[in-house]
Amino acid sequence: MHVPDGFINAPVSAAAGVVAAGAVAVSLRGARKELDERVAPLAGLVAAFIFAVQMLNFPVAAGTSGHLLGGALAAVLVGPWTGVLCVAVVLLMQGVLFADGGLTALGVNITVMGVTTVVVAWAVFRGLRLVLPRTRGGVTAATFVAAAVSVPASAAVFTLVYAVGGTTDVPVGKVLAAMLGVHVLIGVGEAVITALTVGAVLAVRPDLVHGARGLTAPLKLRVGGELVDAAPAADPGPATAGSPKKLWAGGLLTALVLAGVVSFYASASPDGLEKVAADQGIDAKVEEHAAADSPLADYGVRGIGSARLSGGLAGVIGVTATLAVGTGAFWITRRRRAAGSGAGAGAGADSGARV
C-alpha cells in the first residue's frame, strides 16, 4: 500500500508529514518504557523481518496481490510504541534505497501503514485479550483478528487522506469501496502471516512477546477456607530465562532467506493500492520517484544481469540495512532510557543525602 508521489497534493502531504513526525516523536518517548534489556535487541530484528516479508507479495484476487503491512506484528511482539518506530524505519529504508513509496508521501505512508495499523491492531488485540482465555492460543487468536482488522482500517484512512488531498477527481465512494474490497482479502493474508509468526515466537520464547505479558493467571491458595492469590514468583530475568541470541539468529536467517531467495517467487501482480489506482484512475498524476536513479531501485541491484541474483542481493542488502538502522535507533533510545533512570536515581540519592 505504498503511496507514491503525486497521489496526494503537497499541502496534505506536508500535514501528514507533521502528523507522522509527531507520532514518531511520541513513540520515541513511549518506546523507552518498552525497550528493556530483552526487547531492545529484538526490535531491530522485527523491523528487518517486516522488510523481508513485505517483499513477498501473495495473490488475493485476479490480477491483484497483497503484502504484509506489519503494524500488528510489531505491536504484539515489541509493543505499540516501538511498533510504530519499526514500521517507520522500514518505510524510510524502502523509500530512500528502493524507490518504494514516495519521499514527499513518506508522512502519508507512515500515518497510513504505520500509525493506523499499530493503533487499530493494538486496540483490538487488547480488547480481545480481556475476553479470550489467558493462554498462548488466546494470544494467537487475538493477534489474528487484530491483524485482519488493521489492514482495511489502513485502507480506510488512505481513502480519508485521498478525500482531503487527492490530485484526481475520482469519487471518494468508489475509491473507498474498491480499497476496502481488496484490502479485506489482504487482511486475511496479513492475519495468517502475523499469527503464525507470533505463534512461533510464543512456542519458544513467550517471555519475549510484549503482548503475552501476564499470560498466566496467578496461582490460587486456599487459606482459612478462602481462595487467595499466591505471591507471584520472582521474575527469572534474562539470565535465567535464557539468552535470546538463538531466537535473534534464527529470525535473522529467516529474514535473509525470505528476502534473498523466497522473494523471487512472490506474485508479480500489482498490490491492492496499485490495482485500485490503475482501475479507478487515481494514478493519473503520479510522479517519478526522487530516488528512481538509486542503484537499488525496484528491489534490484543495477548492473547485475540475472534477475534472480539481482533481486536476491537487493533483498539481503535491504534486510541488513534495515537491521542496522533499526538496531542503532533502538539502541540509542534504550540508552536514553537508562540515562534517564540513572539521573532519576542520582537525584533521589542527592535528595536523600540532603535530608
Salt bridges, closest charged atoms under 4 A:
ASP36 OD2 - ARG213 NH2 3.37
GLU37 OE1 - ARG334 NH2 3.64
ASP100 OD2 - HIS2 NE2 3.84
ASP207 OD2 - ARG38 NH1 3.74
ASP207 OD2 - ARG205 NH2 2.60
ASP229 OD1 - LYS220 NZ 2.64
ASP235 OD2 - ARG38 NH2 3.80
ASP271 OD2 - HIS67 NE2 3.76
ASP279 OD1 - LYS275 NZ 3.83
